[in-house]
Amino acid sequence: MIPRIKSVTPQEGYRLLVQFDEGQTVIYDVSEDIETLKDFAPLKTEPALFQNFQIDESRTCIYWSDRIDLPSDTLLEYGTPIGK
């Protein structure tokens, strides 16, 4: 089953605090994506953009634009788990 995002809170250093419906909470560090994925570069060059993400209707992806997005399964798999 695809994990559904309950909430996302931006943190300092291009990190996201992500909570999922099933109770998991992770910190996902977007800075590595910004450095390695060309499409993510505007998140660094346009400072306000990082704060202006949206969660899609199905709650399985967050996105900043049609070229910059992160699926929920990636967030969960590669995020650092936070204890309950």
RABEL-V431475 format. One line per field, one symbol per residue. burial: + if it has 16 or more other ideal C-beta (glycine too) atoms within 10 Angstrom, else -. A space follows every 50 residues. Layout:
burial = ???
//
This chain:
burial = --+-+--+-----+++-+-+---+++++-+--++-----+--+------+ --+-+---+-++-+---+++++--++--+-----
//
